[in-house]
Amino acid sequence: MSSTIGKNGNQFIHWFKFSSPATFYPLAGKLIPFFWALAIIFGIAGLWISFFVAPVDAVQGQGYRIIFIHVPASWMSMFIYIVMAVWAGLGLVFNTRLSAMMAQALAPTGALMAFISLWTGAFWGKPMWGAWWVWDARLTSELILLFLYLGFMALQASIDDPRRADKAGAILALVGVVNVPIIYFSVKWWNTLHQGASISVDKAPSMAHTMLLGMLLMALCLWMYSIAVALMRVRAIILERESHADWVRSLEGVK
Amino acid sequence: MMWNSPADFLAMGGYALYVWSSFGLCALILILEPIAIHARRKAITQRLRREIRAEKFDKEGMK
């Protein structure tokens, strides 16, 4: 009995080891090239399928190809928000500095994904619906998501004490999570101009496979990209916020 | 093959403006974001280097 407690205790210590910025910083540095490589591989494969393998749509012609960037970016904007809120929440509960820094590193990338989603949506809506923008439930809730990201970033930037900024930001991030299911289910709950399931655009089942594969590859590309840039940004944030620490001052490249 | 010529590919069946604006902006963001992060990193490492140099200078000046 005591041995299992001891074992669990060791695992616990092992896990929390990487919650220290000093140990996480070099680990993140080693992981970045790996995620960049994956992002590029998935990106090339995804673009190839999007433009050269997926057949033309019966209704929307070649214009539907915007789906291959629009849907993955929208997925990522929601997914990153949840991950950001989880990190912010962990920072609030365990009071770990690194969790809050991770949340801070994810916010700009999430905001850019939300922006790409809205931008590509406008350029898809114009030829298909005849309008750049409509105040539809899906579009409006995605716009609110962008404002939540911007609000989180602005709130953190406006509080001088970083620990207080982390706490205030975490509460905003956690409250904002309620918006994510609203975005996701908006097309079911309300009558929206925005179409329901993204894969229902096509008719033939063989087409669904290549389209779905293209979307999944593009989503994986954006996912790996987001991890790579979030790790790059968290390393910069660690240096900024731990600049007084001895380990930072003895780093290669800082000396 | 779906496209008869490079011009056919660029025309995107009449949707060139919409398709290329979408993919173009996305490409631009995915290129600019890492550049911006790199600049941020450069700014902080330069500041740290300056501070360390200044501290060293202070200590050696005391002797």
Interface residues (C-beta under 8 A of the other chain):
Chain A: F51 F52 P55 V56 G61 Q62 G63 R65 I66 I69 H70 A73 P108 T109 L112 F115 I116 W119 T120 F123 W124 K126 P127 Y225 A228 V229 M232 R233 R235 A236 L239 E240 S243 V248 R249 G253 V254 K255
Chain B: M1 M2 W3 F9 M12 G13 G14 Y15 L17 Y18 V19 S21 S22 F23 L25 C26 I29 L30 E33 P34 I37 H38 R40 R41 I44 T45 R47 L48 R49 E51 I52
